[in-house]
Amino acid sequence: MRYVIFNADDFGRSKEINDAVAMAYEKGVLTSASLVVTGDAFSDAVEIAKELELDVGIHIVLALGRAASHPSSIPHIAGRDGSLPSSPAKAGFLYFLDPRARREIALEIEEQFRIFESTGLRMDHVNGHTNLDMHPSVFPIVLRLAEGYGAKGIRIPRDELLLSLYHDRRNFGSKIGWALAFSILCRAALRRLKGSSLKYTDRVYGLFQAGAMREGYVLSILDRMKAFSAEIYLHPSMVESGERYGPNPGDLRTLLSPRVKEAVEERGIRLCSYSSLPERGERIWNSLKYA
């Protein structure tokens, strides 16, 4: 017995992304989506989620996006137009080194949670744009608010480097760097999660192949996956975004692929969201029951 979440990031950023999410949920294997509360198509995304009864979480944006707070209240992390840092790396250094920025991060993240709560949607999960929520200055804030606002799960991006390299050796150096950095960050996050009610999967796929989650790679994941549970996150869109790791039609085709759907059925995989993911005690029982 295996449980897999197919999640779409960037829900609400544009109408093209929203339409792709709706199509992938109705006709493909998509089980949930992560909402950008400052996205240009935020209201449309909320309507779609309610109409389709789609499980939705919050996609926290701390770089490469627009702030939810008024710029005057967060002057050290946002420009006068409300834009957040354009580089995740620069944002990471800023949030680590500047105590004023750290105070403003807490304000900004909570404002994004408040906006999500105002929609009336149940918070299925929490994750971050470019995984900046895993930053050591950010994760404690995210964890506190996720628990306080009733989120069911949280993404801990423990991807498999060797599987990604076996499938695609491009960006070899970057992947090695990401693997080292996120290995440290994930271990620290898991220590903080001890005693928390938040669920998390044993594996998360999407870190090393962001923007290129093609059918062959996802089939390899489903075929080789040994973990009891996994999240596979993609960035579907009806059109190319022009971003290196951004939303794209290729990820949508993967979610709509008949071969992917057949692989799920043939391997007895249960599709779910964080809300329907078994609790850890239930996971252990199921592992013994179906051994």
SULZICOR-V507350 format. One record per residue. PSI is psi in radians with two decimals (* if undefined). OMEGA is omega in degrees with one decimal (999 if undefined). BURIAL is + if it has 9 or more other ideal C-beta (glycine too) atoms within 8 Angstrom, else -. Layout:
BEGIN
PSI,OMEGA,BURIAL ; PSI,OMEGA,BURIAL
END
This chain:
BEGIN
2.19,178.2,+ ; 2.53,177.6,+ ; 2.28,-178.5,+ ; 2.32,173.1,+ ; 2.16,170.2,+ ; 1.95,-174.3,+ ; 2.54,176.0,+ ; 2.12,175.3,+ ; 2.87,173.2,+ ; 0.30,176.0,+ ; 2.22,-179.3,+ ; -0.17,179.8,+ ; -0.63,-179.5,+ ; 2.83,178.3,+ ; -0.62,-179.3,- ; -0.65,176.4,+ ; -0.77,179.3,+ ; -0.77,-179.8,+ ; -0.66,178.7,+ ; -0.71,178.7,+ ; -0.79,179.7,+ ; -0.76,179.8,+ ; -0.76,-178.3,+ ; -0.54,178.9,+ ; -0.73,-177.2,+ ; -0.59,-172.9,- ; -0.16,-176.1,- ; -2.58,-174.5,+ ; 0.07,-179.0,+ ; 2.38,-179.7,+ ; -0.29,-179.0,+ ; 3.00,179.1,+ ; 2.74,-178.4,+ ; 2.13,-168.6,+ ; 2.25,173.0,+ ; 1.89,-171.9,+ ; -0.24,177.4,+ ; 0.21,-178.8,+ ; 2.71,-179.2,+ ; -0.47,-178.1,- ; 0.60,-177.8,+ ; -0.88,-176.8,+ ; -0.70,177.4,- ; -0.71,179.6,+ ; -0.72,179.7,+ ; -0.74,178.3,+ ; -0.76,179.3,- ; -0.79,-179.1,+ ; -0.74,-179.5,+ ; -0.72,-178.9,+ ; -0.71,-176.7,- ; -0.11,-174.6,+ ; 0.80,-179.2,- ; 2.33,175.0,+ ; 2.22,-173.5,+ ; 2.43,173.4,+ ; -3.10,-179.9,+ ; 2.34,178.5,+ ; 1.67,-173.7,+ ; 2.24,-178.4,+ ; 2.07,178.6,+ ; 0.06,176.1,+ ; 2.79,178.7,+ ; 0.83,179.6,+ ; -2.93,-176.8,+ ; 2.46,-179.5,- ; 2.68,175.1,+ ; -0.51,-179.2,+ ; 2.79,174.7,+ ; 2.38,-177.6,- ; -0.58,-177.8,+ ; -0.38,-179.2,- ; -0.20,179.9,- ; 0.97,-172.8,+ ; -0.31,-176.6,- ; -0.14,178.2,- ; -0.13,-178.8,+ ; 2.56,175.8,+ ; 3.07,-179.3,- ; -0.44,178.4,- ; 0.06,179.2,- ; 0.08,-179.0,+ ; 2.40,177.0,+ ; 2.94,-178.4,+ ; 2.45,-176.7,+ ; -0.09,179.3,- ; 2.11,176.5,- ; -0.64,179.9,+ ; -0.82,178.7,- ; -0.66,177.8,+ ; -0.73,179.8,+ ; -0.77,178.2,+ ; -0.72,179.9,- ; -0.82,-176.8,+ ; -0.45,-179.7,+ ; -0.65,-170.0,+ ; -0.47,-172.0,- ; 1.93,-179.9,+ ; -0.51,177.4,- ; -0.69,177.7,- ; -0.67,-179.8,+ ; -0.68,177.2,+ ; -0.68,-178.2,- ; -0.53,175.9,+ ; -0.79,-179.1,+ ; -0.72,178.4,+ ; -0.79,-177.3,+ ; -0.78,-179.3,+ ; -0.75,-180.0,+ ; -0.63,177.5,+ ; -0.68,176.9,+ ; -0.68,175.6,+ ; -0.71,-179.7,+ ; -0.75,179.7,- ; -0.75,177.4,+ ; -0.81,-178.7,+ ; -0.61,-178.3,- ; -0.30,179.5,- ; -0.38,-175.5,- ; -0.01,177.9,- ; 2.53,173.1,+ ; 2.38,-178.3,- ; 1.79,-178.0,+ ; -0.66,-174.0,+ ; 3.03,178.1,+ ; 2.38,170.4,+ ; 3.13,-174.9,+ ; 2.55,174.5,+ ; 2.24,-173.9,+ ; 0.37,177.4,- ; 0.47,178.9,+ ; -0.25,176.8,+ ; -0.29,178.9,+ ; -0.13,179.8,+ ; 2.40,-176.5,+ ; -0.43,177.0,- ; -0.20,-174.9,+ ; -0.71,-172.0,+ ; -0.74,178.4,+ ; -0.63,177.8,- ; -0.81,180.0,+ ; -0.77,-179.3,+ ; -0.80,179.6,+ ; -0.79,-177.7,- ; -0.64,178.0,+ ; -0.77,178.2,+ ; -0.73,-178.1,+ ; -0.57,-178.8,- ; 0.14,171.5,+ ; 0.45,176.4,- ; 2.60,180.0,+ ; -0.57,-176.0,+ ; 2.99,179.5,+ ; 2.50,-179.1,+ ; 2.19,171.7,+ ; 1.78,-166.8,+ ; 1.23,176.8,+ ; 1.49,-177.6,- ; 3.01,178.5,+ ; 1.87,-177.3,- ; -0.82,-174.8,+ ; -0.66,178.5,- ; -0.72,178.8,+ ; -0.77,-179.4,+ ; -0.61,176.9,+ ; -0.64,-178.2,- ; -0.64,-171.7,+ ; 1.92,-177.1,- ; 0.02,176.6,- ; 2.65,-179.0,- ; 0.65,-176.1,- ; -0.88,-178.1,- ; -0.73,179.5,- ; -0.72,-179.1,- ; -0.68,177.4,+ ; -0.77,179.0,+ ; -0.79,178.2,- ; -0.72,-178.2,+ ; -0.78,-179.6,+ ; -0.82,-177.3,- ; -0.82,-175.6,- ; -0.36,172.3,+ ; -0.76,178.6,- ; -0.81,-177.3,- ; -0.72,-178.7,+ ; -0.68,178.0,+ ; -0.74,178.4,- ; -0.71,179.9,+ ; -0.72,-179.6,+ ; -0.60,175.9,+ ; -0.70,179.8,- ; -0.42,-177.6,+ ; -0.14,179.0,+ ; 2.17,-178.5,- ; -0.10,179.2,- ; 2.65,177.3,- ; -0.13,-176.8,- ; 2.40,176.8,+ ; 2.68,172.1,+ ; 2.68,-176.9,- ; 2.80,-180.0,+ ; -0.56,177.9,- ; 2.67,173.1,+ ; 2.23,-179.6,+ ; 2.33,-179.3,+ ; -0.35,-179.2,+ ; -0.86,-173.9,+ ; -0.35,-178.1,+ ; 0.49,-178.6,+ ; 2.25,-178.6,+ ; 0.00,-178.8,+ ; 0.82,179.8,- ; 1.30,-174.5,+ ; 2.89,-175.1,+ ; -0.84,-176.7,+ ; -0.70,-179.6,- ; -0.79,-179.6,+ ; -0.65,175.4,+ ; -0.67,176.8,+ ; -0.71,177.6,+ ; -0.87,-177.2,+ ; -0.58,-178.2,+ ; -0.64,-173.4,- ; -0.16,-173.2,- ; 2.17,178.4,+ ; -0.27,-179.0,- ; 2.67,178.2,+ ; -0.59,-178.8,+ ; 2.64,179.7,+ ; 2.60,168.0,+ ; 2.33,173.6,+ ; 1.95,-177.4,+ ; 2.45,-176.2,+ ; 3.04,-179.4,+ ; 1.24,-176.4,+ ; 2.55,175.0,+ ; 2.76,176.8,+ ; -0.35,-178.1,- ; 2.81,175.6,- ; 2.41,179.9,- ; -0.38,-175.4,+ ; -0.08,177.8,- ; 2.57,-176.4,- ; -0.76,-178.7,- ; 0.43,-172.1,- ; -3.11,179.9,+ ; 2.54,-175.2,+ ; 2.73,178.9,+ ; -0.44,179.9,+ ; -0.72,177.8,+ ; -0.61,176.5,+ ; -0.75,179.1,+ ; -0.62,178.0,+ ; -0.77,-179.8,+ ; -0.46,179.8,+ ; -0.06,-173.3,+ ; 2.18,174.6,+ ; -0.57,179.9,- ; -0.67,177.1,- ; -0.76,179.0,+ ; -0.70,177.9,+ ; -0.71,179.6,- ; -0.71,177.6,+ ; -0.81,-178.1,+ ; -0.76,-177.1,- ; -0.57,-177.6,- ; 0.08,178.0,+ ; 0.53,-179.5,- ; 2.38,176.2,+ ; 2.10,176.1,- ; 2.44,-176.6,+ ; 3.14,169.8,+ ; 3.13,177.5,+ ; -0.56,-179.8,+ ; -0.60,-178.3,+ ; 0.05,175.2,- ; 2.32,-179.3,+ ; 2.59,173.0,- ; 2.85,-175.2,- ; -0.70,177.9,- ; -0.70,178.6,- ; -0.59,177.6,- ; -0.79,-178.6,+ ; -0.74,178.9,- ; -0.78,179.5,- ; -0.67,179.2,+ ; -0.71,178.3,+ ; -0.71,-176.0,- ; -0.69,-175.2,- ; 0.20,179.0,- ; *,999,-
END
